[in-house]
């Protein structure tokens, strides 16, 4: 059954508010805490790494729980999602308004107090966001279909996620924290409402084919033979699949390559380019807007050459463009703008292809409609490792080599330039090599299996 336009909107809507808790948090929160609250970069990086690692440890288990939720029906999924959404909103509020949180406890907003207050808020926000993300991705993955349909479903989800990233990147520069939190809460409520309306689009598949819609919106589905594996299967099961391991390796290398510049971009713009205040939002907006605009183009590329080849093209374009970042210096504002637009266009391939390839791996492994959550649990582990390693390793290393926020020292800026412009290209080249080496396991025909 091919998803209709309204169903794609409804099924993908949750990606927009969830984007507020992903990349923007790693881009904006370290800068906000360091520049405005005096928290050290090393402390922020260590906290992000520790909390993300704790969160990631639970992902495979949460993936199995997600399969259990879907086995009990979409009404049960919605009720679980409502509770997770409330927890996420509470944690998100605490992260962006630590001074209010501390004032309620009668504490002064010192650097150490802000860091201590942020820790439980991060744990709450990340765990709730993980549950919602797994639900969102499992629903789309269970729809299955050809390479083109899978990439279309992924593109809608990632496209709305990009819209959320742009909003989350721009709004903190123009709104006070309490307004940002209010916007997030409204978007979350809208997404939940749309999910309730989409509940009759039953996300249960078998061997890549989608079952007929449920007769009414909140039907409870019994646990059938196809869902037994999701309930009783081993959480290590996906890692026993050669295809999945190969894809996960490419995804990790490629993801870390993207996460490092994402973590450092605010410092690069402010300290190395010495751009005017407020330029950060324009650059980030241009980058993500270019990625969003490029999504239809990448869908055409997928239709023409297949998923894996399209990803190779996107990775090669990214390296060809981003390698010039290391040559930039103070005042090279237009040069950096060009890099943002072109590398954003290359990002479109990273958004469209990996999730569609994962769905194909699940289909060919015979686990469609049974264990998508288990696979996506490990996929989330990889996603979080990408960002956590970027923040937990890059920030302390930069500090060790003499860089700190606001520095103008030659050694510090050189370290920032290398970390931002050279290291990601090296990792992208490794990802290209691994994807080519795994062509037997991962490459599909352009028009499907």
C-alpha positions as CSV (number, residue, x, y, z in Angstrom):
1,X,0.0,0.0,0.0
2,X,1.5,3.3,-1.1
3,X,1.4,6.1,1.5
4,X,-0.7,9.0,0.5
5,X,0.4,12.7,0.8
6,X,-1.8,13.3,4.0
7,X,-0.5,10.1,5.6
8,X,3.1,11.1,4.9
9,X,2.5,14.4,6.6
10,X,0.9,12.7,9.6
11,X,3.4,9.9,9.9
12,X,6.4,12.3,9.7
13,X,5.2,15.2,11.7
14,X,6.9,14.1,14.9
15,X,10.3,14.6,13.2
16,X,9.9,18.4,13.4
17,X,9.8,18.8,17.2
18,X,12.3,16.0,17.7
19,X,14.8,17.9,15.7
20,X,14.9,20.5,18.5
21,X,16.6,17.8,20.7
22,X,19.1,16.5,18.2
23,X,21.6,18.5,16.2
24,X,20.7,22.0,17.4
25,X,21.2,20.9,20.9
26,X,24.8,19.9,20.1
27,X,25.4,23.1,18.0
28,X,23.8,25.7,20.3
29,X,23.8,24.4,23.8
30,X,27.6,24.2,24.3
31,X,28.0,27.7,22.9
32,X,25.2,29.0,25.1
33,X,26.5,27.4,28.3
34,X,30.1,28.4,27.6
35,X,29.5,32.0,26.4
36,X,26.7,33.0,28.6
37,X,27.0,30.9,31.7
38,X,30.8,30.4,32.0
39,X,30.7,26.6,31.8
40,X,34.0,25.1,30.4
41,X,34.0,23.4,27.0
42,X,35.7,20.3,28.5
43,X,32.9,20.0,31.1
44,X,30.1,20.4,28.5
45,X,31.7,17.9,26.2
46,X,32.2,15.4,29.0
47,X,28.6,15.8,30.1
48,X,27.2,15.3,26.6
49,X,29.3,12.3,26.1
50,X,28.4,10.7,29.4
51,X,24.7,11.3,29.1
52,X,24.6,10.2,25.5
53,X,26.5,7.1,26.3
54,X,24.0,6.2,29.1
55,X,21.2,6.8,26.7
56,X,22.8,4.7,24.0
57,X,23.3,1.7,26.3
58,X,19.5,1.6,26.6
59,X,18.7,1.9,22.9
60,X,18.7,-1.8,21.9
61,X,16.4,-2.5,24.9
62,X,14.1,0.4,23.9
63,X,14.1,-0.9,20.3
64,X,12.7,-4.2,21.5
65,X,10.1,-2.4,23.6
66,X,9.1,-0.4,20.5
67,X,8.4,-3.7,18.7
68,X,6.2,-4.7,21.7
69,X,4.3,-1.5,21.5
70,X,3.5,-1.9,17.8
71,X,2.5,-5.5,18.4
72,X,-0.2,-4.2,20.8
73,X,-1.6,-1.8,18.2
74,X,-1.3,1.9,17.2
75,X,-3.6,3.1,20.0
76,X,-1.1,1.7,22.5
77,X,1.7,3.3,20.6
78,X,-0.1,6.7,20.8
79,X,-0.6,6.4,24.6
80,X,3.1,5.6,25.1
81,X,4.0,8.5,22.9
82,X,1.9,10.9,24.9
83,X,3.8,10.1,28.1
84,X,7.2,10.3,26.3
85,X,6.2,13.7,24.9
86,X,5.4,15.1,28.3
87,X,8.7,13.9,29.7
88,X,10.6,15.4,26.8
89,X,9.0,18.8,27.1
90,X,9.9,18.9,30.8
91,X,13.5,18.0,30.1
92,X,13.8,20.4,27.2
93,X,12.4,23.3,29.4
94,X,15.1,22.6,32.0
95,X,17.9,22.6,29.5
96,X,17.0,26.0,28.0
97,X,15.9,27.6,31.3
98,X,18.4,26.4,33.9
99,X,18.3,29.7,35.7
100,X,14.6,29.3,36.4
101,X,15.1,25.6,37.3
102,X,17.8,26.6,39.8
103,X,15.9,29.6,41.2
104,X,13.0,27.3,42.0
105,X,15.4,25.2,44.1
106,X,16.8,28.3,45.7
107,X,20.3,28.1,44.1
108,X,22.4,30.6,42.3
109,X,23.1,30.0,38.5
110,X,26.8,29.5,38.9
111,X,28.7,27.5,36.2
112,X,28.9,24.4,38.4
113,X,25.2,24.6,39.4
114,X,24.1,25.0,35.7
115,X,26.1,21.9,34.8
116,X,24.6,19.9,37.6
117,X,21.1,21.0,36.7
118,X,21.6,20.2,33.1
119,X,22.5,16.6,33.8
120,X,19.1,15.2,34.9
121,X,17.4,17.3,32.2
122,X,19.6,15.8,29.5
123,X,18.9,12.3,30.8
124,X,15.1,12.9,30.8
125,X,15.1,14.7,27.4
126,X,17.3,12.1,25.6
127,X,15.5,9.0,26.9
128,X,12.1,10.4,26.0
129,X,13.4,11.6,22.6
130,X,14.9,8.2,21.9
131,X,11.5,6.5,22.6
132,X,9.7,8.9,20.2
133,X,12.4,8.6,17.6
134,X,12.3,4.8,17.6
135,X,8.5,5.0,17.3
136,X,8.7,7.4,14.4
137,X,11.3,5.4,12.5
138,X,9.8,2.0,13.2
139,X,6.5,3.2,11.8
140,X,8.0,4.4,8.6
141,X,10.3,1.4,8.3
142,X,7.5,-1.1,8.6
143,X,5.8,0.4,5.5
144,X,8.7,-1.1,3.5
145,X,8.3,-1.2,-0.3
146,X,10.7,-0.6,-3.2
147,X,13.9,1.5,-3.0
148,X,12.0,4.5,-4.4
149,X,9.2,4.2,-1.9
150,X,11.5,3.7,1.0
151,X,13.6,6.8,0.0
152,X,10.4,8.8,-0.3
153,X,9.2,7.9,3.2
154,X,12.7,8.6,4.5
155,X,12.8,11.9,2.7
156,X,9.5,13.1,4.2
157,X,10.7,12.2,7.7
158,X,14.1,13.8,7.2
159,X,12.6,16.8,5.4
160,X,10.4,17.7,8.3
161,X,13.3,17.0,10.6
162,X,15.3,19.6,8.6
163,X,12.5,22.1,9.1
164,X,12.7,21.5,12.8
165,X,16.5,21.9,12.7
166,X,16.2,25.3,10.9
167,X,13.6,26.5,13.4
168,X,15.6,25.2,16.4
169,X,18.7,26.9,15.0
170,X,17.1,30.3,14.3
171,X,14.5,30.7,17.0
172,X,17.1,30.8,19.9
173,X,18.7,33.8,18.3
174,X,15.4,35.8,18.0
175,X,13.3,34.5,20.9
176,X,13.7,34.4,24.7
177,X,14.0,30.9,26.2
178,X,10.5,30.7,27.5
179,X,9.1,31.5,24.0
180,X,11.4,28.8,22.5
181,X,10.0,26.3,24.9
182,X,6.4,27.3,24.2
183,X,7.0,26.8,20.4
184,X,8.4,23.4,21.1
185,X,5.4,22.4,23.2
186,X,2.9,23.5,20.6
187,X,4.8,21.6,17.8
188,X,4.8,18.5,20.0
189,X,1.1,18.7,20.6
190,X,0.4,19.1,16.8
191,X,2.5,16.1,16.1
192,X,0.7,13.9,18.6
193,X,-2.7,15.0,17.2
194,X,-1.5,14.1,13.7
195,X,-0.3,10.7,14.9
196,X,-3.7,10.0,16.4
197,X,-5.2,10.7,13.0
198,X,-2.7,8.4,11.3
199,X,-3.4,5.5,13.6
200,X,-5.6,3.8,11.0
201,X,-2.6,3.5,8.6
202,X,-1.5,0.2,10.1
203,X,2.3,0.0,10.1
204,X,2.5,-3.8,10.0
205,X,4.4,-5.3,7.1
206,X,5.6,-8.7,6.0
207,X,8.4,-9.2,3.5
208,X,8.1,-5.6,2.3
209,X,4.4,-5.5,1.7
210,X,2.0,-3.3,3.8
211,X,-1.1,-4.7,5.3
212,X,-4.5,-3.1,4.7
213,X,-5.5,-0.3,7.0
214,X,-7.1,-1.1,10.2
215,X,-10.9,-0.8,10.1
216,X,-10.9,2.0,12.6
217,X,-8.4,4.5,14.0
218,X,-7.8,2.8,17.4
219,X,-8.1,-0.9,16.7
220,X,-6.0,-3.1,19.0
221,X,-4.0,-5.7,17.0
222,X,-3.5,-9.1,18.6
223,X,0.0,-10.5,18.8
224,X,0.3,-12.7,15.7
225,X,3.0,-15.1,14.6
226,X,4.8,-12.3,12.7
227,X,5.3,-10.3,15.9
228,X,6.5,-13.1,18.1
229,X,10.1,-12.5,17.0
230,X,9.8,-8.9,18.1
231,X,8.7,-9.9,21.5
232,X,11.0,-12.8,22.2
233,X,14.0,-12.3,19.9
234,X,17.5,-11.5,21.1
235,X,18.5,-7.8,21.2
236,X,21.8,-8.9,19.7
237,X,20.0,-10.4,16.7
238,X,20.5,-7.5,14.3
239,X,24.3,-7.5,14.9
240,X,24.4,-11.1,13.6
241,X,23.4,-9.9,10.2
242,X,26.4,-9.2,7.9
243,X,24.5,-6.7,5.8
244,X,23.5,-4.7,8.9
245,X,27.0,-4.6,10.3
246,X,28.4,-3.4,7.0
247,X,25.8,-0.6,6.8
248,X,26.3,0.4,10.4
249,X,30.1,0.8,9.8
250,X,29.5,3.2,6.9
251,X,26.8,5.1,8.9
252,X,29.2,5.5,11.8
253,X,32.1,6.8,9.8
254,X,29.9,9.1,7.7
255,X,28.0,10.3,10.8
256,X,31.1,11.3,12.8
257,X,32.4,13.1,9.8
258,X,29.2,15.2,9.8
259,X,28.9,15.6,13.5
260,X,32.4,17.2,14.1
261,X,31.8,20.3,12.0
262,X,28.2,20.5,13.4
263,X,29.6,20.7,16.9
264,X,32.3,23.2,16.0
265,X,30.4,25.5,13.5
266,X,29.4,28.2,16.0
267,X,33.0,28.6,17.2
268,X,34.3,28.5,13.6
269,X,31.9,31.3,12.6
270,X,32.5,33.5,15.6
271,X,36.2,33.1,16.2
272,X,37.9,32.1,13.0
273,X,35.7,33.9,10.4
274,X,35.0,36.7,13.0
275,X,31.6,37.1,11.4
276,X,29.1,39.8,12.6
277,X,26.8,38.9,15.4
278,X,23.7,37.1,14.2
279,X,25.5,35.6,11.2
280,X,25.3,32.1,12.7
281,X,21.6,31.8,12.1
282,X,22.0,32.8,8.4
283,X,24.7,30.3,7.8
284,X,22.9,27.4,9.5
285,X,19.7,28.4,7.8
286,X,21.4,28.3,4.4
287,X,23.0,24.9,5.1
288,X,19.8,23.2,6.1
289,X,17.6,25.0,3.6
290,X,20.0,23.8,0.8
291,X,19.6,20.2,2.2
292,X,15.8,20.5,2.2
293,X,15.7,21.8,-1.4
294,X,18.0,19.1,-2.5
295,X,15.8,16.2,-1.3
296,X,13.7,15.9,-4.5
297,X,16.9,15.9,-6.5
298,X,18.3,13.0,-4.5
299,X,15.1,11.1,-4.9
300,X,15.6,11.3,-8.7
301,X,19.2,10.2,-8.3
302,X,18.1,7.2,-6.3
303,X,15.6,6.3,-9.0
304,X,18.3,6.5,-11.6
305,X,21.3,4.9,-10.1
306,X,20.1,3.2,-6.9
307,X,20.5,4.0,-3.2
308,X,24.2,3.1,-2.5
309,X,25.5,4.8,-5.7
310,X,23.5,7.9,-4.8
311,X,25.1,8.0,-1.4
312,X,28.6,7.7,-2.9
313,X,27.8,10.7,-5.1
314,X,26.7,12.7,-2.1
315,X,29.7,11.8,0.0
316,X,32.1,12.6,-2.8
317,X,30.4,16.0,-3.3
318,X,30.7,16.7,0.4
319,X,34.4,16.1,0.4
320,X,35.0,18.1,-2.8
321,X,33.2,21.1,-1.2
322,X,34.2,20.9,2.4
323,X,38.0,20.5,1.9
324,X,38.1,24.2,1.1
325,X,37.0,25.1,4.6
326,X,40.5,24.8,5.9
327,X,41.6,27.6,3.6
328,X,39.2,30.2,5.1
329,X,40.2,32.9,7.5
330,X,38.9,36.0,9.1
331,X,36.4,37.8,6.8
332,X,35.9,35.0,4.3
333,X,32.2,35.2,4.8
334,X,31.0,34.6,1.2
335,X,33.4,31.7,0.7
336,X,31.9,30.1,3.8
337,X,28.4,30.8,2.6
338,X,29.2,28.9,-0.6
339,X,30.5,26.0,1.3
340,X,27.4,26.0,3.5
341,X,25.1,25.8,0.5
342,X,27.0,23.2,-1.5
343,X,27.7,21.0,1.5
344,X,24.1,21.3,2.6
345,X,23.0,20.1,-0.9
346,X,25.4,17.1,-0.4
347,X,23.8,16.5,3.0
348,X,20.5,15.6,1.2
349,X,22.0,12.2,0.2
350,X,22.9,11.5,3.9
351,X,19.3,12.1,4.8
352,X,17.5,10.2,2.0
353,X,19.7,7.1,1.6
354,X,20.8,5.5,4.9
355,X,17.3,5.0,6.3
356,X,16.1,3.5,3.0
357,X,19.1,1.2,2.9
358,X,18.3,0.1,6.4
359,X,14.7,-0.8,5.5
360,X,16.1,-2.9,2.6
361,X,18.5,-4.7,4.9
362,X,15.6,-5.6,7.2
363,X,13.5,-6.8,4.3
364,X,16.2,-9.0,2.9
365,X,17.0,-10.4,6.4
366,X,13.3,-11.6,6.7
367,X,12.6,-9.4,9.7
368,X,10.0,-7.0,8.2
369,X,7.0,-6.5,10.5
370,X,8.8,-8.2,13.3
371,X,12.0,-6.6,14.5
372,X,12.3,-3.1,13.0
373,X,12.6,-1.6,16.5
374,X,15.5,-4.0,17.4
375,X,17.4,-2.9,14.3
376,X,16.6,0.8,14.9
377,X,17.7,0.5,18.5
378,X,21.3,-0.2,17.3
379,X,20.8,2.5,14.6
380,X,20.1,5.0,17.3
381,X,23.2,3.9,19.2
382,X,25.3,4.7,16.1
383,X,23.5,8.0,15.7
384,X,24.2,9.0,19.3
385,X,27.8,7.9,19.1
386,X,28.3,10.1,16.1
387,X,27.3,13.2,18.0
388,X,28.7,12.2,21.4
389,X,32.2,11.4,20.0
390,X,32.2,14.7,18.2
391,X,31.4,16.6,21.3
392,X,33.1,14.5,23.8
393,X,36.4,14.2,21.9
394,X,36.7,17.2,19.7
395,X,35.9,19.8,22.3
396,X,38.4,18.6,25.0
397,X,41.1,18.1,22.3
398,X,40.6,21.6,21.0
399,X,41.0,22.9,24.5
400,X,44.2,20.8,24.9
401,X,45.7,22.3,21.8
402,X,45.1,25.8,23.0
403,X,41.7,26.8,21.7
404,X,39.0,28.3,23.9
405,X,35.8,30.1,23.1
406,X,36.6,33.7,22.0
407,X,40.3,33.0,21.4
408,X,42.3,34.9,18.8
409,X,45.6,33.0,19.3
410,X,47.2,31.6,16.1
411,X,47.7,28.1,17.6
412,X,44.1,27.9,18.8
413,X,42.6,29.0,15.5
414,X,44.8,26.6,13.6
415,X,43.6,23.7,15.8
416,X,40.0,24.8,15.2
417,X,40.5,25.1,11.4
418,X,42.1,21.6,11.2
419,X,39.4,20.0,13.4
420,X,36.6,21.7,11.4
421,X,37.9,21.3,7.9
422,X,40.3,18.4,7.6
423,X,39.2,15.7,10.0
424,X,35.7,15.5,8.6
425,X,37.0,15.0,5.0
426,X,39.3,12.2,6.2
427,X,36.4,10.4,7.9
428,X,34.2,10.9,4.8
429,X,36.8,9.3,2.6
430,X,36.9,6.3,5.0
431,X,33.1,6.0,4.7
432,X,33.3,6.1,0.9
433,X,35.9,3.3,1.0
434,X,33.8,1.2,3.3
435,X,30.6,1.7,1.3
436,X,32.4,0.6,-1.9
437,X,33.9,-2.4,-0.1
438,X,30.4,-3.4,1.1
439,X,28.8,-3.2,-2.4
440,X,28.0,-6.9,-2.5
441,X,26.0,-6.7,0.8
442,X,24.3,-3.3,0.3
443,X,23.9,-2.3,-3.3
444,X,20.5,-2.7,-4.9
445,X,19.1,-2.3,-8.3
446,X,17.9,1.3,-9.0
447,X,14.2,0.4,-9.1
448,X,14.0,-1.9,-6.2
449,X,15.0,-5.4,-5.2
